Amino acid sequence: DTAVSQTPKYLVTQMGNDKSIKCEQNLGHDTMYWYKQDSKKFLKIMFSYNNKELIINETVPNRFSPKSPDKAHLNLHINSLELGDSAVYFCASSQGGYASTDTQYFGPGTRLTVL
Amino acid sequence: AQSVTQLDSQVPVFEEAPVELRCNYSSSVSVYLFWYVQYPNQGLQLLLKYLSGSTLVESINGFEAEFNKSQTSFHLRKPSVHISDTAEYFCAVSAVQGAQKLVFGQGTRLTINP
């Protein structure tokens, strides 16, 4: 059973397009995250949601909009894609919301390539 | 704000040799420390974490890390590595107060040669 799943695994698209990446967790966790991993493997948090409420919103262009329909899902929508958006995007979840001690469980990643 | 520096981007070692992956951090507040591992084409998995108590923490697969507050370090060690340890290793910190926000280092690629 997959704990944190992401779709699609690969996404190739043209500049200017709008695309979405979906994330689902079946762990019963309250908090979900989106991370961006660039070509140098540097991993940086983008957003965090706790029970559908946004709790972390890093300095990310407005073209990126997370949406959490319920606490088991956190989707990432990207408008007007740019070359610099090419990266691997990871979804993660953790049990609590405000506990810095929690372990985060990561999905397999979505490799986005913008041409 | 916090920052994490992993001093080695790549570490090649021979199988059964010992290894140390270095991690230093900077923070104006107290932090928790984590090591995550990323096997090829997979997401990250927690390897071990330091929250409080004994400064030496261990994982189930033979890795250990020691929190050194005075040197602001959290180096990862294993006395004898296996081919299966080949992966990218990420050190991370999160401030004790507030929502968990992991700040990662740049990662260290550990390559085990037979």
Interface residues (C-beta under 8 A of the other chain):
Chain A: V4 T31 K40 K41 F42 L43 K44 I45 S48 N50 I55 I56 F90 A92 S94 G96 G97 Y98 A99 S100 T101 D102 T103 Q104 F106 G107 P108 G109
Chain B: Y32 Y36 N41 Q42 G43 L44 Q45 L46 K49 L51 E88 F90 S94 A95 V96 Q97 G98 A99 Q100 K101 L102 V103 F104 Q106 G107 R109
